[in-house]
Amino acid sequence: MKLKSFPKGGIHPPHRKNRVYSSDDLNASLPKIAVIPLSQHIGAPAKCVVNVGDIVKEDDLLGEATGFVSSNIHASVPGEVIEIKDQFLPSGRVSKAVVIETKGEFSRLGKDLDKYTWEDLSNAELIQIVKDAGIVGMGGATFPTHVKLTLPDNVKLKHLIINAAECEPYLTSDHVLMLECSNEITEGLKILKKILDPEYIQVGMEINKEDAGDKLTESFKLANLDASVVFLKNKYPQGAEKNLVRAIIGKEIPSGKLPISVGVINLNISTVYAIYEAVVLHRPLVERFITIGGGAVKNPGVYRVRIGTSARALIEECGGFNEEPVKVIFGGPMMGFTVFDLDVPVTKGTSGIIALTAKEVKSANTTNCLKCGRCIDGCPMGLVPSRLYKLIDHHQLDEAIKSGLNDCVECGSCAYNCPAHLFLVQKFRAGKSIERRSKGAK
């Protein structure tokens, strides 16, 4: 089998993927208190439409999208709104959040769900269902999906590429999703085929998920869906959007451009499943598959988790810690965010909660740059990270922008390779943030 990959850079961190899970016990316990932020997406925060004291049902609207690039927020549990407060998100930003004390009857949990036909719906009606359901990119970017699906009239889509690479260490939630829900994913792809009418549908995944790829391929054949699985080398960051497009179709997305500029729309495999649930089950995005892992977790696993559940509750469900973690990360260890509070809630973009031991982190003091070039070797975008770091550190931001700062995908390959242990990614994020604020000031 010939495996594809992107041509520049990349690294090979240890996988550390725990594939042990129980098909009979995928549902995490329901939270007693659900803290549901109103900003779980790129774009304008949702406008709160409930008040303290309101009784809400499962799937009720809590926050209404306030613009085209925004997303609805729904109740993941039934109960009483006991507080509307400021809540830190995994990224460190603050969002208004609706706090629900779980009580009352669930409208869907444990019940046979009606399935709705969709074949006779128009594209506009299908996109509206996706919008109403509050679906966003679930690979971490959290871009509102209805925006991606709304193509200009003069654009013909050539490639619909589905990202199932899951290239970060520890994360296995997409893998489990594909093994458990291949038929549902296939129907989600049929819905997307009707909306977008692409010439090709390709699902890209690393070869360490060959069993999931084989299961999807079988499901495609049974459903008579013209789609293919493309197996990729085990190399990080295979799942970065630009790298995935380059690996699968051999085209490079130009600097500052979107995938549609080369005839591509890229969606995460979990997003496809959410589209299935929205269109076929009329269910908004209120839960997702999450990896609970890391060496500090006693019984790591993959669970279907309600949005708003705290990291603390999920780790306790996994038996707690077998030793005190040095870091707890929302997302993967390469691109995720370290949190300081275990009461931070799961959001739509949370793919994992990883608790790392001191041995796994292997922290060390930083030194001056050694000019070894390892950061350049690892960069999949062909940048010179050491130069970008120096320019930002010396407040030469305009020069850093000219040198490609905005092309950095913040994958962390440079920092992983750096023997001086420089905080490269943090410096690049700070530089981008300063540039965005300066543009806003103008």
N, C-alpha and C positions, 0 to 999 in steps of 0.2 A: 504494500500500500504506500503510495507516494503522499507524504504529508506536506501541507502547505504552511507557510509562515511569512512574516514580514522580513524584509532584507536587512535592515539596519539594527544594530544593537540588540538589546534584550538581555535578560539574565535568567538564571535557573535556580531560584530558591527551592529549598526542600518543600515537597507538597504538603506533608503533614495533614492529609485529608482523612478524616475518620468516616468511613462509609457504613458504619454499623448503625442501623436504625430499624425500627419495628413498623411495618405497614399497618399494624393493628393499633398503634398508639402514637399517631403523628400529631394529634391535637394537643396543644399545650393547655394547661388549666386556664380557665377564664379569670381575668383580673377582678379582684374585689373593687378596686378603684382604677378606672381607665382615664389617663391623662392624654387628651387628643389635641395636638397642636393644630392651629389654623393655618400654619405655613409649613407644608410638607412637600413643597414643589418649588421649582424655579418660577419666578414671576410674582405678581401681587398676591399678598396673603388673602385668604378667604375672609369674607365679612361674616361675623358671628350672627346667627339668626335665632339663637336661644338665649334664655335668661336663667339666672339662678332660681331654682325651685321648679323649673320645668321638668315634666316627665317625658322621656324620649323612648322610642322603640328602637330595636336593632335596625340598622340601615337608615335611620332618619337623618335628614340633612341638618348638620350643625353649622357649617360655614359655606357660604355661597361665593362662587368665583366672582371676582370683581373686575375682570377684564378678559380679553381673548387668551393671553398668556397667564392663566391662573387655573385653579382647580377646586372643585367642590370637596368638602370634607364631611364624612358621615360618621354616625355613631356605630362603634363596633360592638357595643353591648347595650341592652336596655337598662333603664334606671333613672335616677334623679340627678339633674345638674346641681352639684353642690358648690361649685366654685368656677369662676372664670379668672384665670391668673396668668402672669408672665411665667414662661417655662423655657429653660435652656434646652436647646436642641443638641443633638450629637455634634453638630458642626461648631458649637459654641455661640451661635446666634440665639437671640431671644425671640420667642413668638408668644402671642396670646394662645391660651389653651383652654379647652372645655374639660372640666373634671366631672366624671360621671361615677356615682356610686351604683354598682351593679345591683339591680333588683328587678323583680317581675319576670315575665315569660319571654323567652326567645322565640321569635317568629319563624326562624329557619333551623336553628340548631337541633340536630337529631331527627329532623323530619325529611320526608321525601319532597324534593323540590320540583315544582313544575318546570318543564322545559318549553321554551317558546321557539316557534319557527321564525326564521329571519330571511330566508331566501327571497321573499317578495318585497322586502324593504328596500328603499332607495339608499344610495350611498350617503346622502345627506342625513337620512334618518339613522343609519348605523353610526355615523360619526357623532350625531347628537346623543345617542345612547352612551357612547364611550365618554363623551364630555360630561354628561349628567352623572355618570358613575365615578367621576373623579380619578380616572386612571392616569398615571404618570409613568415615566420611565423608571423601571424597578431595578435597573442595574446600578443605581446610585446617582445618576444625573437628575432624576425626577423632573424631566421636562414634560409638560402636559401633552399627553399622547394625541389628543384631538387636533392639536396644532400641526403635528407631524403628518397626520393623515389628510390634512386639508391642502391638497396640491393645487397650484395655479392651473388655470384652464389649459394653458399651452404646454404643460409639462407631461411627458410620457415617462413613466417609471420603468426602468430596465431591471433593476435588481432590488428585491426585498431581502435583506440580509438579517438573519436572526442571530443574536449574540448569545450563544450558550457555552462560551469558552470557559468561564469561571476559572480564570487562571491564577487568582490569588491563593496563597497557602491557606489551609484550614477550611475554606468555604466549600460546602457540598450541597447547599440547598437547591440550586438549579438542577444538579445531578439527580437528587431525589425526586424533584418535581417531574422531571422527564420520565423517570422510571415508573412513577405512580400515576401520572396523568397524560400519557402519550396521546390517547384518543381525544382528550379535551384540547390539548395543544394543537392537534391536527385540525379540529373544527375551528379553533381560533385562527389558524392560518387560512382556512377556506373563507372565513369572514374577511380577513385582510385581503385575500385575493380578489374578492368581489369589490371591495372599496378601492383598492389601488391598481388593480389589473396589471401587475408586474409581468415582465417576460420570464423572469427566473425567481424562484424562491429557494434560498440556500440557508441552511442552518449550520453555523460554524461552531465546532467544539474541539477541545483538545482530545488527543487520542486516549488519555486516561479515563475518558467517559465513553469508551467504545460500546459498552453494553447499552447505554442510554441511546446512543446513535442508532444501533441496530434495532432497538425497540421502536424508535420514531420512524425509521425507514419502513418497517413492517406495517406500522399504522398508516403511513402515507399510501402504501400499496393497497391496503384494504379499503381506504376511503377514496381511491382513485384520484389522489392529489398529486399534481406534478410538482414535486418539491424534492430537494436532495439534501443529504447531510454531507458536509465537507469536514473531514478530519484534519486537525492542525497539530503541529509539533507542540510538545509541552515546553512552552517558553513564555515568560512573562515580559511585557504586558500584551499577550495575545488578544485579550478582550478589549483593549482600547479601540475606540471607534475607527480612527484612521488606520491603525495597524490591521484591524480585522478586514477592512475594505481592501487594503493593499494585499493582504494575504490571499483573499478569496478571488478577487477579480483582477488583481494586478495593476489597479489604478491608484494614483496618489491624489488625495484630496488637497487642492491648492491651499496655501496658507491663507487663513482668514475666511475660508469658504466652508459651506456645509456639504454633507455627503450628496445631497440632491444635485450639486454642481457636476457630479460625475454619474448621475442617474441612479443614485442609491438612496434608499431609506433603511435605517438600521434600528431594530427594536430588540429589546431583551426578551429572552424566552419566558420569563415570569410575566412580562407585560402581555405577551400573547395569551397566556393562561387567564390573566385578568380580563382581557377583552372577551374571551369565551364566556366567563362568568357573567359579565355585564350584558352581553347580547342574548345568550341562551337562557340564563337563569335570572336575568334582571337584578343582578346583585352588584352593589357598588364595591369599591375597593376598601375593605375593612379588615382584611387579614392577609398574611403572606407566609411563605416558607422561610425559616430563618435557621442558620447554623449557630448552635451554642457550643463553643469549643475553646481550645487552648489548654495548655498543660496544667493550668490552675483549676480547671473544672473537673469535678469528680467523675461525672458521667456525661460526657459530651454527646450531642445528638442533633438531629434536625427535627424541627417542630413547625406545625402550622400555628401561627401566633396572631392574636388579635392586635390591631393597631392600638397603641395607648398602654400596652402592658409594659411594666418597668423591667429593666435589666435585672434588678434585684429578685423579682418574682421568678423570672425564668432561670436564673442561676440556682435559686433555692430548689426549683423543680428538678434540676439536674444533680441534686445532692449537695449543692453548695461547693465551696472551695476545698480542695485537698491541701492547698497551701496558699498563703497570701499572695495575690497577684501583684506584679509590678505595674502592669498596665491592663486596663480594660478598654477594648476598642470596639466601636460601632463600625461595622463593615469589615474589610479585610485588613491585615497587618501592614500592607503596602500603601493603600490609599485611604484607609479608614481614619476615624477621628477618636483620639483618646478622650475618655470622659472622666470627670472628677467625682461624679455622683452616680451611684447605682440606681437612683430613682429616675434617671432619664428614661423617657418612654420610647418604645419602638415606633418608628414612623414608616411611611410607605417606601422609603428608600433604604431601609435597614436590611441588609442581606445577611448579617451575622453579628454576634456578640462574642468577642474573642478575649479571653482572660489569659494573659501571658505571665509565665514565671520569670524570675531573674535569669535563669539559664537560657530561656528562649530569647529574651531581649538582648542579652549580652551587651549591655550599655558600657560605654567607655568615654573618657574625656576627649574633647575635641582638641586638635592641634592646628597649626597653620597648614594651608594647602601644600601638599607635597609635589604638585605638578606632575603627577604620575600618569594622568590621562585615562585612568580607569572610568571616570565619570563619562568621558567622551565615548569610550568603547561601549558602555551600557545604554546610552541614550538612543531610544528608538526613533527619535525625531531628527537625529543628525545635528544636534545642537552642541555647544561647548559649555556645559554647566558651570565649570570653574570660572569661566569668563563672566557669565551672567551673574554668578554669586558676587564676584569682585565689583562689577559695575553697580549692582544694587547696594552693596555695602558702602560704596563710595558716592552714593546719591547721584549716580549718573543714569537715571532711569530712562531718559530718552534714548541713550545709547544701548541700554539693555533691550528696549523695545525693538530697535533696529536690528539687534543681534538675535531676535527670535523669541523673546520672553513669552509672548502670547501663543507661540506654537508649543510651548511646554505643556504636556498633558498631566503633569504632577504625578507620574507613575511611581516615582521613588527609586527607579533603577540606578540613578546616579548616586543617591545616598547609600544604597545597599552596597555599592562597589567601593565607596570612599574609605580609604584607610585612615584618613584624618577625622572621620566621623563628623563632618560638617553638616549643619542643618540646612541642606540645600533646598529641599522642597519647601520648608517653612519660609525661607528667604524669598523664593520665587512667588509663593502665595502672597507674601507681604508686598512685594513689588507690584504684582497685579492689582492688589487692593488699593494701593496708593494711586496707581494710574486711573482706576475706575473712579475714585473719589475726585481726582483732579479734573477728569472729564465732566463729572457732575457739577463741579464748582463753576466750570466754564459755561 
